[in-house]
Every structure is written in structure tokens, then in C-alpha cells.
Amino acid sequence: MSTMSISQQEDRKQVTMQSLKKQCEKDREKVKGIFRFYECPGGMLSFSFRAYKWDPVQTYRLTDGESYDLPLGVAKHLNKNGWYPKHHFLLDEAGKPHMKIGQKKRRFGFQSMEFIDPEEFGEAKDTEIVTATPLKK
């Protein structure tokens, strides 16, 4: 049973919807950048995208190395979702193999030509996850 009254629930729902609309407006702002197709240099990527349920589905066709003005939401999608895990196997103390994601292999991305915080934009490079162990003296 909820301790919130119906009016409090409606107020919270309205605030949530307002913040979602604000984020939607921000995601529609155009950003200039270069599409990079790491998996297929010189190739073309075609994909359909819809960020919000009230948006129409849009189809994009991007060619590696070309400059585009894209909505920020599409640029973030390209940078956050254009990778696959590359797995590594390690042996534990008992000699049993364990799988872990050792690297994110980028397939494609959108290189901004404007300054944007890399974490906010979702840019990530191929990174290796390394486990550090103390040195024995």
C-alpha cells in the first residue's frame, strides 16, 4: 500500500514528465561531428532510431569519415552502443577458468567537432580492464 496520496503521485508524475520533456529537447539539439566506422573503414552504416515513444522512427545512413549534423541523442546512441565485448579467460587460485570482459571493441562512433564532456556524450575508447596485484618483496 502506498503512503503517497493521489495528488502527490500526480505531482511526482508531472515532474518526471517535465524532466523527460526537457531531456528530449536537449537530445534534439544538433551537434556537428564526423562518423567513424572502425569495423568497416570507408563503409556505410544504416540504422533506424527512435529515442522517445512519441518520436517518429528515423532512418540514418552514415558514411565513414563524413561530417554530419545529428541530434545529440543520435550521437550519444552511436557512442554508447557501438561496441561489443571481447572476452578473456583467467584462471583462479584453484586453476578453474573464469570468463570476464577484458575489452570493449568499438564498431563505430561519432567524433564531435564541438566541445562536449566525453562522459556525458558517452565517448569511450577501446579499454583493457587490468587487475593490479601488489608486488612481492
ABEGO torsion letter per residue (X at the ends): XBABBAAAAAAAAAAAAAAAAAAAAAAABBBBBBBBBAABBGBBBBBBBBABAABBBBBBBBBBGBBBBBBAAAAAAAAAABBBBBBBBBBBAAGBBBBBBABBBBABBBBBABBBBAAAAGBBBBBBBBBBBBBBX
